[in-house]
Amino acid sequence: MNVAEVVGRTLADLGVAHVYAVVGSGNFVVTHALRDAGVGFTAARHEGGAATMADAHARTSGRVTVLSVHQGCGLTNAMTGLTEAAKSRTPLLVLAAEPAGAAVRSNFRVDQDALARAVGAVPERVHSAASAVADTVRAFAVARRQRRTVVLNLPLDVQAQPCPSPAFVAAVEPWSPTRPDTASVASLAAVLAGARRPVFVAGRGARDAGPELAALADACGALLTTSAVAHGLFACSPWSLGICGGFATPLAAELVAGADVVVAWGASLTMWTTRHGALIGDVATVVQVDDDPAALGAHHPIDQGVLGDVAETARDVLRVVTPSSGYRSPELAARLEAEGRWATLPVDDTSTGERIDPRVLSAHLDALLPADRTVATDSGNFMGYPAAYLAVPDAAGFCFTQAFQSVGLGLATALGAAIARPDRLTVAALGDGGFLMGVAELETAARLGLPLLVVVYDDAAYGAEVHHFAGADHTTVTFPDRDLAAIGRGFGCEGLVVRAVEDLAGVRAWLEGPRDRPLVVDAKVVADEPSWWLAEAFRGH
């Protein structure tokens, strides 16, 4: 065997979930080694799409996923997806071929270590045949244990070196979760015991701690809400407010703003989650629980910081907290039942016959689609509609690649999530701009025969810029109206144009089966006004 084969075999033995790649000469051998060892493989049409698919697969499965790229340009093509993954602390391992050490004039040579560091990823390298297994295990361990995106550089000359077949590779076990100190547990329990209106805000760091947080909330009468990235975590609780921040319902915003204690569990309390601080009033006591000391108070002032794993902290506090009804009451339960979801709130329908109100579209889709679903959204003016209106069964049912806020990642996100969870219907909610940016991967979806529903909120513009610069010359951000359903059919998908609720009968027919290819829905949406969440965000600027 050579080093490239050993690296692939070692990663297979360590249990990587899947490999996504655009295969070139530099990563051909290592990618085939992974496939030959039984690791699932998906060929993308662009490295940017491959990176985002791998990111989404890792988020949805909770397992380290592999991206394989050619040296130089293969890595630079993937950088936006890698940035999103690195900012999101996704356990992603990038196998990046690299020019041979002596090839100092190679046209493929760039500083790949610096590229990784620039976006917050961790650079690693396979140095020699003698260290190949150890180097690979080290990179995998960082990705898994620290939930980091790691770029493992594979110099071509090292890849080709003869290498002994690897012996047994020991499993890389996760580190034990951080337990909070006794004083912090007692202090948080005392805060909750004195709270009359407590609210829990769960974020990315709490996605694996839903049952523990729900049990503690039941004990102290807290209401439950999440940042957008943890949407669905409390889907089964009648005391869930849904998403906090810009996507929040009016009732959720009212109740969070009225809290006397807000506990952020693995949530960084960014301006998006707090509506630039407006949702956390001056009278609220703010506590933040996180296993990263640098996260405590980084985005919003806090009154108490608790350093510890979210689940461990919730379990420890539950043992000592004084039970209370807190914020909960029969009257509030009735309000949550009536006003707790956007999809059940009345709207002033602005549909015209030629274009459909995006709120009406989203509410009807929510009622039409099976409950067991995964929703992936792109970025843009439209994104609040699917995020707020389309319910998801749990936190794994919502894949939200918005840490970098790049337009164009939504379709590839949906592909990675769909491959990771083939048991669920996956919905890709996109704007027309993002759809066309990432359209190459529509061929990937069609080639794989994925039962993927692609819903394009089509306003023939970059709507965020249109509404942000109201009254300005919009010729640079508006475009001719195109038949995006026909583009979908050209890639081998089914296609449907929706201008009114009645047109959704085509979606119903597709759902009935056989769903042997994706359906692209070109929804011509009304876009005379900015979405509510975008208007709120712009007020913050």
N, C-alpha and C positions, 0 to 999 in steps of 0.2 A: 504494500500500500504506500501511497504518498501522503504528504501532510494534508492536502485538501480532502482526501478520502477519510483520513483519521478525524479531522475536524467534524465532518458531516456525521460519521458514525458515532462520535462522542456525544454530539448534541442529540442525536436520536436516542442514545442510551439514557441521557439525562431527562428525556421526556418533553421536548419542545412540542408545542401544539400543532404547528402547521408552518409551511414555508411559502412565502409569496416572492415572486421574482420576475424580473425581465432578464433572461439569460443571455449572456454574452460570453466571449472567450475567457474572460478573467474569472467568472464565477460558474462556469459550466461544470467543472468536475465536482466542486463542493456541493452544488445544488443536486446533481445526480446522486451523490453519495447519500444525501438526506433522503431522497426519494427511494433509493435502493434499500435503505434501512427501514422503510415503512412509514416515513413521515409524509403526511398529506401535502400536496403541492398544488398551487394555483399560479398559472402564468398570466401576468397582467400585460396590458398594452403600453404602459408608461410606468417608470419607476415611482413617479409621484403617486399614481394610483396604487401601486404595490405597497408603498409605505403606509398609506392610509388604510388599506385593507388589513395589513398586519397589525396596525394600531388598534383598529376596531375589533379584530379577532381576539387580541390579547385582553382588551377590556371586557368583551362579552364572555369569554371562556375563563378568565382569571388565570391563564397560563402563559408562560413565556412563549412568544411567537417570533418567527424568524423572517427577516427581510434579506434577500440576497441580491447584490448589485455588482455591476461591472466597475472596474477602477475608474476614478476620475469622474467622467461625465455621468456614469450611472449613479454615483453618490450625489452629485450636485442636482441631478434631476429629482432626487428623492427628498431634498432638503426641507421643503415646506411641510411635507408629511412627518418628517423626523422632528421638526420643531414642535409641531402639535403634540406628538408623542412625548417628547422630552418635557415640555411644559406640563403635561398631564400626568407625569410620573408613570408612564405605561411601561410594563416589563417587556421590552422589545429588544431583540438582539439582531443587530445589523451585521451581516457578513459582507464586508466591503473589500473586494479585490484591490490591490495596490501595486503600482509599478515596482519592478525589482529594484533593490537598493542601488545597484550600479547604473540603472537607467535614469541618470540625472537629467537628461534632455528629453525624456519621454513626453509626448504631447498629452498624455493622460495624467501627468504629475500635477497634483495640487496638494496643499497641506491638509490631508484628511483629518489629522488630529485636531488642527485648529478649527476646521469646519464643525467637527463634533462639539468641541468646547463652546464654540460661538453660540450654539443654540441650546446649550444645557445638557447635551448628551455626554456620556463618559467614553473617552477613547481608550481602546485596548488594542493589543497586537499579538499575533502569533509570531514568536521570535525565531524559532528553530524547530527542527524535527524533534530534538530532545525535550523541548518544553511544550510541544504542541497540545498535548492533552491537558497539562496543567494550565496553560494559557486559556484554553477553551473553557475549562471548568471555572476558572476565575471570572471570566466575562459573564458566563451564565449565572454564577452566584450573585454577582452585583445586580444583574437584571432582576433576578427573582427576589433576593432578600431585601434589596434597597428599593425595589420598584423603580428602576431606572432604565432609560434607553441607552444601550451600550453599542458603540460602533467597534466591532472587532475587525481590525485591518489584517488582510491576508496578502502579504507581498508575494508576487508571482514566483520569484525564485525560491522562496521558502515553501510555497504550495507544492512545488515539483520535487522537493527533497524526498528520498525514500524514508519511510517511517514504519516502525514496527506496528503491527496490528495492536490496537489498544487492549489492555487487560480489562478486568472488571472496573467499571467506573462507579464509584459510590454515589448514591443519591445526594443531592444538595438540599438539605432540609431548611425550611425557613427558620429564622431566629425566633426565639420565644418572645411573645409580645411584651411590651413595656408595662409593668404594673405601676400605677400611681402611688405616691407615698401616702401614708396613713393620714397625715395632717390635711393634705389636699382633699382626700375623700371625705373626711369629717367636715371640712369647710364647705364643700359643695353640697353635702347632705343638709347642712344647716341653712344654706341659702335656699334650697328647694323647700325645706320645711316651713320657712317663713314666706314663701311665695304664694300670692293669691291668684296670679295670672301668669304661670310659667309657660314658656314656649321653647321647644327644642328645634334647632335648625341643624339638620344633618347634611354633610357634604361628601366629597369624594372619599375622604378617609373613613367614612362610616358605612360604606356600601356593603360591608360584610358584617355589620353589627345591627341590622334591623330588628331582630327579635329581642336583643338585649336592651336596645333603646325603647322599644315599645313597652317592654315589661316595666322599666323604670318610669316611663311616662304614665303608665296606668297607676303606678303607686303614688305618684305625686300630682296627678291631675294635669299633666302638661299637654298642650296641643303640639302636633307634630307637623313639621314642614321641612322642605329640603332645598338645597341649591339646585340649579337646573341639572347639573351633572349627576345628581343622585335621585332624580325624578323616578317615582315608582317604588321607592324603598318602603313606604308605609301605605301602599295601595290597598291593603286589606283592613286598615284601621278606620273606623268611623270618625276618628278624631284627627284625621289627616287634613291639612289645609292645602295640600298640593305643593306647587313650586313657590318659593319665596322670591321676592324681588320684582323685576320688571314683568315677569309672566304671571304674577300673583293675581287672583281674583280680587274684586273690591272687598269681599268679606275677609279674605286672607290678609290683605294689607291692613285692614282695620284691626284685626285681632292681633297681628304681630306688633303693630304700632302701639296697641294698648297693653302689651305685656309689661309686667313689673320685673320679670327675670327672663333673660334670653340666654340659653346655653347653646353654644355652637360646638357641635360634635364633628370633628374632622372637617370642618368648614372654615374657609379663610375669611369669610365676611367681607368679600370684595364690594366695590361700589355697585355691581350688578345685583348681588344678592340683597343688599341693604337699600337699594335705590338711593345711592350716594349718601347713605347714613340716615335718610328720612324715616325708614321703617323702624329704626331702633332709637327710641326717644331718649331724652336726657334723664328721664326718671327710671329707666330700666337698668337693672344690674346685669352686666354682660360677663359671662363666663365662657372661656374657650378651652376645649379639650383637644389635644393633638399630641401625636408621638414625636413631632419635630419641634424642638424649642424655638427654631427660627420662625415658625409660623405664628407663634403666640403674639397677638397684638400687631401683626405686620400690616394689616389693612384697616383695622378699626380699633380704637381704644377699648381695652377690656379692664374689668375690675378684678378678675381673678383668672389666672392661667393654670391649667392642670396638665402636667406633662405625663402622658400615658396613652396606651392603646385605648381606642374608643370602647370596644366591647368589654375589655377588662375593667375599665373605669366604671362603666355602667353597671356591671355586675357587683363591683365592690360598693358602689354608692347604694344600690338597691338593698344590700344587706343591712344598712344602718339608717336609711332614710325614714323619717316619720311619715306614714301614709296621710294623704290629703286629697280632697276632691279638686283642689286647685282651680283651674280655669273651666272645668267641665260642669255642665248642668243640662237638664232636660231641654231647657229653652235654647241653649246653644246647639245642642244636637239637632234640634228641629231646623235651626237656621242653616247648619252645615248641610243637612239633607236637601234643603231647598235652594241654597245659594252657593254651595261649595264647589261647583264645577262650571267652567265657562260653557261647556256644551249644553247645559240646561238653562242658561240665562237667556232671556229674550233679547233680540237684536232688532234694530231698525234696518231691515233688509235693503241694501242698496243695489241689488242685482238689476241689470238692465235688459236682460234677454240676450244681449250679445256678450256680456261679461257677468260672472257670478261673484257675489260677495264672498270673500275668503273665509269669513266666519261661518256663513251658511254652508259652504263647501266642507269645511273641516268638521262641523257638527254632524252633517249627514254621513261623512266618511266614518266618523267614530261609531255611529250607530250601525253602519253597514259591515264593518270589518269584524273578523273574529276577535274575541277577547285575547286569545293567546297570540300575541304579536310582538314584533320588535320595531321600534320607530327610530329612524336615523334622520337627522336634519342637516341641511347645509346652512350657510350663513347668509343673511340678507334681511331686507325689510319684512319678508314673509314669515320668518322663522318662528315667531311667537305663536302663529296660528296652529301648526301641528304640535308644537311643544305643549301648548296650553289645552288644546281641544282633544288630542288623541290620547286616550288613556292607555297606560301600559300596566302589565300584570306585576312587575317587580323592577328592581333597579337594573337588572340585566336586559330588560325590555326597552331601554332608552339609551341610545348611543349618541353622545353629544360632543362632537369634536369641535369645540369652540374656545379652547385655551389660547389659540393664536388668532382666532377670529378670521380665518382665511376663507374666502369664497371659493367654491369648487371642490371641496372635500366630501360632499354629502353622498354622491353616488358610490364612490369607492368605500366610504364608511359602511354603507348599507350592504355592499357585497361581502366585506369582511365579517359583518355581524350575521349575515345570512348563512355563510359557510360555517361559522362557529355554532349557530343554532338552527340547523335545518328543520327542526321540529316546529318552528314558528313561522308565521307569515311575516316577512320583512317589508316595511314600507320606507321607501326613500322619499323624503319630502324636500324638494329642491325649488330654488328660484330658476328662472330661465337663464340668467347669467351663469350660475353655478352649474346647471345642467350642461350647458354648452362648453364650459371650461373643462369638465371632466368626462365629456361624452365618449371618449375613446374606450372607456371601461364598460360602456353599454354592450360592446361586442363581447367582452368577457362574460357579462351576465347572460347574454343570449347563447354563447358557446356552451356555457355550463348548464343551460336549461333551468336557471334558477326561477322559482316561483316568486318573483320580486315585483312588487307594485311600486312603480315610479310615478309620483304625483308632482307635476311641475306647476307651481304657482306662477303663472306666466303673465307678467305685466309689460313685457317687451321693453324692459328698462332695468337699470340698476336703481331700484326703487329707493334705497336708502339715501342715495345722493340726490335723487329728484326731490325728495321731501326735505332733506337737510338744507338744500340750497334753493328754497322756495323763491320763485320769482326770478331766478337766474336763467341764463341760457343753458338749456338741457340737451342740446344737440350732441354733446359728447357722451351722454349717459342714457340716451334713448335710441331704440333700434326699430327697424321694420318688423311688423308682426310676422312670425314664421309658423309653419305647421310643424310643430315639434313631434306630434304623433307620427307624421310621415317620416321624420328622421328616425324615430324609434323603429318603425317598420323596416326601414332601410338597413338597420342593424340586425334584423331578424326577430324583433319583438312584435307583440301586438301593439296597436296604437289606437287612442281614443281622444277626441276633442270634447271637452266639457264646457258648455256655456251656461247651462241651467241645471237645476237639480234633476230634471228628467233624464239628462244625458248620463247620469250615474248608473242607469240601468246596465250600461256596458260593463261597468265595474262588477256589478252583481253577477252578470253572466260569466265573467272571467273567474270570479271567486268560486263559482259552482263547478269549475274544473274543465279540462284536466290540469290547468296551470302548468303547462309544460314549457312555457317561455315567459319572459317578463312582459308586463303590460305598462306602456308609457301613456300616462294621462296628461294631456296638455290642457290644463285648466286655465281658461282665459279669465283672469280675476280682475275685479274692479280695483283700481289703485289711485283713486282721487285724493285720498288722505293717507297720512302715515299710519302705520299700525300703532296701537296704544303704547306698546312697550318701547317702540322706537322714539315716539314723541317724548316719553318719560326720560329715556336715555339722553336725548338731545337737550332737554332742559338742564340736565346735569352738566353739560358742556358750556 
